[in-house]
Amino acid sequence: MHIRVDDIVEVIAGEDRVRGKVLKVLRDERKVVVEGVNRVYRHIRRSQKNLQGGRLSKEMPVSISNVMLVCTACGRPARTGARFRPDGTKERYCKKCKAAIGIIAPPRAMHAGK
């Protein structure tokens, strides 16, 4: 899974087709929570903790297949890949413009020089 928290993604399916920031990644369910997308209302009863009660709006998870990572270099949604840099560090990259997006893993001697 090449999407991480604080990445900017674009929703490509569903009713909310917008860009937003990833707030949470649920790896076991293969879902992400995106800021401002798939909002639902949770009705809250009055209590000592919540004196007024009412409706609370919150984001619900979206399937990872319905979002695309937005490249920081070209600004377009693009597919991503993983590659090793000459020092052995593994990084994500944009398959459209070949720009690096971020580091995935620290350097390893077995991948250095490839």
MISE-297404 format. One line per field, with one value per residue: y, x, z of N, C-alpha, C in turn; residue in three letters; chain. Coordinates in steps of 0.001 Angstrom, whole numbers, plus 500000, padded with zeros to 6 digits. Each point is the difference from the previous one (the first is absolute). Example, Ala and Ser with C-alpha at 12.3 -4.5 7.8 and 13.67 -1.06 7.14 Angstrom:
<nodes>
nY [494310_501050]
nX [513190_499650]
nZ [507800_499280]
caY [501190_501190]
caX [499110_500820]
caZ [500000_500060]
cY [501200_501090]
cX [500900_499230]
cZ [500000_500730]
residu [ALA_SER]
chaine [A_A]
</nodes>
This chain:
<nodes>
nY [498829_500829_499959_501173_500143_501054_498933_500662_499641_499430_500228_498787_499581_499979_500464_499793_500594_500031_500981_499225_500274_499018_499689_498869_499022_499268_499516_499529_501131_500411_500864_501211_500863_500662_501108_500123_498713_499594_501206_499586_499926_500279_499404_501068_499143_500778_500473_499586_499080_499761_501212_500394_499031_499246_500573_498990_500842_498828_499791_499261_498784_500141_499183_499363_499157_500776_499945_501136_499673_501248_500038_500144_499329_499110_499703_498869_499401_499142_498969_499205_500061_498937_500691_499465_500892_500675_500721_499388_501272_499481_500424_500830_499732_501116_499203_501193_500638_498815_500936_500161_499170_498939_499938_498740_499705_499807_500520_499129_499306_499078_501206_500284_500985_499812]
nX [500847_499871_498928_500423_500035_499217_499756_500152_498704_499658_498735_500093_499319_498701_499234_501019_500044_500743_500865_500756_500206_500880_498950_499568_500880_498982_501191_499477_499291_501235_499898_499593_500300_499222_500696_498774_500338_498841_499468_499836_498728_500565_498864_500160_499774_499161_501096_500601_500494_498867_499976_500425_500841_499363_500370_500848_500635_500206_501287_499570_500504_500942_499583_501126_499149_499318_501256_500540_501256_500004_500664_501021_500610_499183_499571_500240_498802_500793_500284_500276_501298_500735_501068_501194_500445_500987_499554_499003_499619_498906_499480_498967_499449_499824_499085_499388_500495_499959_499260_500932_499214_500678_500670_500187_501272_500693_501220_500223_500978_499042_499382_501091_500102_498706]
nZ [500000_498968_500771_500467_501311_499832_499227_498861_500052_498853_500357_499455_501070_499760_500975_500814_498827_501093_500224_500735_501272_499999_500753_499428_500170_499532_500292_501122_499970_499689_501016_499588_500971_499129_500218_500536_499997_499436_500146_501245_500410_501155_500366_500796_500962_500611_500588_501105_499212_499350_500521_498816_499711_499119_498842_499958_499182_499395_499699_498992_500188_499063_499074_500200_499393_500823_500404_499516_500178_500499_498849_500820_499036_499432_501218_499356_500043_500601_499232_501011_500140_500202_500372_499705_500876_499435_501037_499337_499967_500551_498829_500232_498805_499315_499487_500193_501075_500582_500614_500927_500701_500396_501140_499609_499682_501120_499869_499013_500558_500090_500148_500683_499133_500159]
caY [501171_501142_501225_500181_501126_501344_500093_500600_499048_500409_498941_499782_499317_500355_501298_501071_499935_501175_499731_500159_499480_498722_500132_498703_498867_498740_499015_498703_500108_500633_501228_501232_501067_501209_501200_500575_499045_498970_500486_499497_500612_499119_500657_499879_500279_500907_499340_500936_500274_500802_500594_500408_498918_500435_499224_500187_499601_499392_499306_498552_499475_499793_498940_500490_499940_501157_501215_499998_500918_501152_500201_501319_500702_500396_500450_499204_498670_499074_498729_500074_498801_499997_499750_500185_501030_499439_499733_498870_500453_499725_501201_500026_500951_500217_499297_500922_500913_499315_500754_499323_500512_499859_498836_498899_499210_500512_499357_498645_499715_499052_500682_501128_499832_499427]
caX [499153_500890_499394_500317_499359_500411_500095_498866_499443_498797_499005_499699_498718_499051_499346_500916_501205_500784_501309_500021_501146_499734_500047_500267_500095_499585_500669_499315_498767_500379_499215_500608_499093_500444_499401_498884_499413_499131_499549_498727_499588_499856_499078_500516_499007_500456_500571_500822_501180_499555_498782_499033_499585_499847_500617_501434_500407_501327_500392_500048_501036_499768_500868_501269_499929_499254_500812_501311_500954_500330_501449_500391_500760_499176_498698_498922_499891_500804_500360_501308_500814_501095_501309_501144_500958_501364_500512_499278_498758_498811_499171_498839_500178_498877_500255_499834_501142_501172_500521_499923_498927_500392_500795_499225_500829_501363_500986_500446_501222_499765_499406_500846_500742_499177]
caZ [500000_499840_500522_501408_500671_499560_498544_499316_499060_499280_499943_498587_499872_501045_499857_500396_499161_500373_500597_501446_500734_500660_501452_500623_499082_500620_499143_500019_499221_498733_499887_500502_500386_499314_500568_499262_499059_500574_501300_500496_501258_501156_500916_501365_501040_501060_501174_500767_499195_498873_500538_498990_499121_498621_498927_499833_498661_500009_498773_500050_499104_498572_499494_499456_498542_499517_500121_499349_500597_499166_499950_500489_498957_498849_500483_499428_500582_499211_500600_500650_500020_500967_499388_500890_499608_499990_501349_500579_500609_499197_499929_499115_498906_499096_498742_498872_499833_500583_501147_501292_500860_501397_500385_500574_500906_500134_499119_500262_499269_498921_498859_499623_498769_498910]
cY [501238_501306_500040_501185_501303_500089_500715_499005_500609_498805_499848_499274_500400_501400_501177_499900_501268_499556_500236_499341_498714_500184_498697_498928_498741_498857_498670_500010_500554_501224_501172_500967_501288_501187_500543_499064_498955_500370_499427_500721_498928_500751_499697_500387_500966_499196_501049_500385_500925_500588_500306_498829_500487_499085_500364_499482_499449_499291_498500_499499_499809_498910_500589_499992_501204_501306_499822_501047_501129_500237_501416_500803_500491_500442_499236_498675_498996_498683_500128_498662_500117_499682_500243_501090_499399_499691_498855_500376_499698_501217_499769_500994_500037_499325_500898_500828_499451_500746_499197_500651_499902_498712_498953_499269_500582_499250_498580_499711_499095_500675_501184_499670_499415_501091]
cX [500895_499403_500243_499247_500671_500274_498761_499536_498797_499069_499570_498687_499107_499457_500897_501284_500814_501384_499914_501219_499608_500176_500396_500046_499654_500513_499259_498750_500249_499136_500794_498890_500573_499215_498904_499305_499206_499554_498626_499685_499841_499134_500433_498892_500583_500524_500794_501247_499664_498636_498953_499480_499958_500701_501468_500379_501416_500261_500027_501033_499508_500963_501242_499994_499278_500774_501313_500869_500311_501503_500332_500724_499098_498598_498821_499889_500718_500168_501397_500699_501053_501285_501076_500894_501406_500571_499265_498706_498841_499092_498784_500280_498748_500327_499799_501253_501291_500623_499819_498920_500379_500751_499079_500817_501409_500977_500346_501190_499763_499414_500848_500751_499213_499335]
cZ [500000_500491_501495_500570_499544_498502_499467_498946_499299_499930_498551_499789_501167_499810_500378_499195_500206_500458_501496_500601_500710_501503_500684_498919_500783_499122_499940_499126_498604_499717_500545_500389_499431_500547_499074_499034_500775_501411_500337_501308_501062_500993_501435_500985_501029_501179_500782_499216_498833_500360_498937_499165_498562_499019_499881_498616_500061_498681_500238_498993_498564_499549_499338_498477_499408_500126_499242_500670_499019_500110_500456_498930_498870_500403_499435_500741_499113_500743_500587_499921_501076_499257_501040_499451_500055_501387_500696_500680_499058_500046_499113_498886_499132_498669_498780_499772_500597_501181_501288_500851_501465_500242_500628_501062_500059_499094_500457_499107_498802_498753_499532_498714_498858_499220]
residu [MET_HIS_ILE_ARG_VAL_ASP_ASP_ILE_VAL_GLU_VAL_ILE_ALA_GLY_GLU_ASP_ARG_VAL_ARG_GLY_LYS_VAL_LEU_LYS_VAL_LEU_ARG_ASP_GLU_ARG_LYS_VAL_VAL_VAL_GLU_GLY_VAL_ASN_ARG_VAL_TYR_ARG_HIS_ILE_ARG_ARG_SER_GLN_LYS_ASN_LEU_GLN_GLY_GLY_ARG_LEU_SER_LYS_GLU_MET_PRO_VAL_SER_ILE_SER_ASN_VAL_MET_LEU_VAL_CYS_THR_ALA_CYS_GLY_ARG_PRO_ALA_ARG_THR_GLY_ALA_ARG_PHE_ARG_PRO_ASP_GLY_THR_LYS_GLU_ARG_TYR_CYS_LYS_LYS_CYS_LYS_ALA_ALA_ILE_GLY_ILE_ILE_ALA_PRO_PRO_ARG_ALA_MET_HIS_ALA_GLY_LYS]
chaine [A_A_A_A_A_A_A_A_A_A_A_A_A_A_A_A_A_A_A_A_A_A_A_A_A_A_A_A_A_A_A_A_A_A_A_A_A_A_A_A_A_A_A_A_A_A_A_A_A_A_A_A_A_A_A_A_A_A_A_A_A_A_A_A_A_A_A_A_A_A_A_A_A_A_A_A_A_A_A_A_A_A_A_A_A_A_A_A_A_A_A_A_A_A_A_A_A_A_A_A_A_A_A_A_A_A_A_A_A_A_A_A_A_A]
</nodes>
